[in-house]
Amino acid sequence: MFKMISAMAALVFSMTANAATLSEVVYSQQQQAITNSVVAQGIDWKVGDNANYSVDMGFLKGTMVMAVKSIGADGIWITQDMDLGFAGKQKAEILIDQNTGATKKFIVNGQEQQIPENKMEVISVTEDKITVPAGTFDCIHAVLKDTEKNEEMNMWVNPQVIPISGMLKQVAPSQFGNVTVLLKSFKKN
């Protein structure tokens, strides 16, 4: 369970805005989430699975769409498109090994990036219920700590219902202040 939560957090946290900053933050959490989910229950994603989010950084608001684009012998390609209004758009592509959940490639705006290391520690995990724009869900609320930066984030996840990362809500620090990500809609094939 703790591995799955860490993995979900890694995936979600690893893909949120600006290649050197927010994307790396979102990438590491989402990657850990994927890896742990694979170890705990395997990947049961289909091409077309997607999750649509609002992103709120206080002064900056936008959207994020995560989708399974292809599944092949090389792995599963996930895309994450962000639109942060006047701050610009960003496209991230992640190639995931479907057997281990490990990231094989991480590309931001067409440029291959070094795969960020995940240094997350699970502080607490509790059962919860949360209402987000996509509805009300039973979930797990995890508090995670980035041991390298000594920063905590909160994440509400339900990987059995929500595709890709399982994320319903995330509140995480960034160089711009807290970033709140909320699920608006999803499609699971």
N, C-alpha and C positions, 0 to 999 in steps of 0.2 A: 504494500500500500504506500509506504513512504517513498519507495523508488518510483512508483507511478506518479505521485504528486510532484516529486522533483523533476521528473521527465516532462510532465505537462507544463510545469513552470518554465522549464528551459525552452521548450518550443515557443510558448507564447511570448516570453520575455525577449526571445532572440530576434524578433522580426518587427521592430517598431521605429522607424523613420531615419534618416541620416546615417549613411553607411558607417561612419566611424563612431557614431554615438548610439542613437536609438536602435538601429538595426542590430548592432552587436548585443545590446542589452536584451532585446526581444529574442534574438536568435539563441542565446545561451539558455534561456529559460525554456523556450519551445523545444530545443534539442534534447534537453534533459527530460522533458515531459514525454517526448516520442520514445526515447530510449527506454525509459522506465515502463511505458505503456506496452511496448513490444515485449519486454522481458516478462511483464505481468500477465498480458493477455493476447499478445500478437497484434498485428495491424490488420484491420478489416476495412480498409478504405477502398472506395471505388472512384473511378474517374468521374468528375462532376460534383463530388462531395465539396461543399463550401460552407464558409461561415463569414458573415458580414458584421463588422464592428464599427462603433463610433469611437473616436480617439479624442480625448479632451486633455489638453495641456494647460488649461487656464486661459491664457491669451491666444492660444492656437488650438483650433478644432479641425477635425478631419474625419476620414473614414479609412478602414482597412478591410480588404477582402482576402481571405485565405482560401485556396482551392487546390484540389488534387487534379493536376493537369494530365499526367500520364503515368502508366505503370508498365514497366518493361523489365527485361533481363538485367539492366543496369541498376534498377531500383525504382523508387516512387519520386516523381517530380512534384513538388508543392510550390505554388506561387503565392506571393503575398504582395498585393498592390495597395499602396498607401497614397492618399491624396490629402495633403495638409494645407490646402488652399494657397494663400500667397507664399507659403514656405516651400511649395513645390510638391512634385510627385516622386514616388520611388517604387521600383519594382525589384523584389527579391525573389530568387529562385533557389530552392534547396533540394538536393538529391539525397534521399534517405534510403539506406539499406533496409529492405523490408524484413530481413531476417534478424537483424540486431538493433535496428533503430538508429544506428550511427549515421551521422552526416558524412556524405562522401564529397559533396560540393556545396558551396555557398556563394551565390552570385548576386551582386547588387548593382542595378542599373547597367548590366552587361559586363561588369568587371568582377572577375573571380576574387573573392576575399579569403583571407586566412580564416579558418574555422575557429571562432572564439572558444576559449576554454570555459567550462562551467565550474564555478566554485560556489555552488549553492548548498546551504545547510537547512534542513527542515527544522523549524523552531516548534511549530505545533500544527496539528491536523485535527479538525473537528467536523462532525456532520452538521449541515446547515440547510437552510432553504433561502433562496434569493429570487427577487423579482428584477428582471432586466427588460429592456424593450421587447425582446423575443418571447417573454413569458415568465412564468414562475417555475422554478426547478429545484428539486432536491439536489444537493451538491456536497462537495467537500470544500471546506474553507482551510486553506493552508497559509501559514505565515512562513516565509522563507527568508534566509539571510545570505547576502552575497558576502562571503567571508573575506574576499579581497578588498572590497570597498566598504565593508562594515555597514551595509544598508539593508533594510528590511523591505519586503514587498508582501502584499496580500493578494491571494488568488482564490477564486471560487471556480471549481471545475466539476464537470460531469462527463467523463470520457465515454460512457456507455450511450449517451444521447447525442452529444455535440461532436461533430466530426473534426478530425485533424488534431487539434490541441485539447479539446474538451472544455476550453475556456468560456466561462460565462461573464466573469468580471475580473479585472486585474487593476490594482493600484500599486504603482511602482515609482520610485524616485528616478529622476534623470537630471541631466545638467540644466534642464529648463524648469525644474520643479516636478511635482507629482504628475504622472501620466495615468489617466483613468481610461480603461478600455472596457466597453460594454457590448455584449452580443445584441445585435439588432434582428438578425434572421439567420437561418441556416437551412441547408438541404443535405440530406443523407440518403444516398441511393441504396 
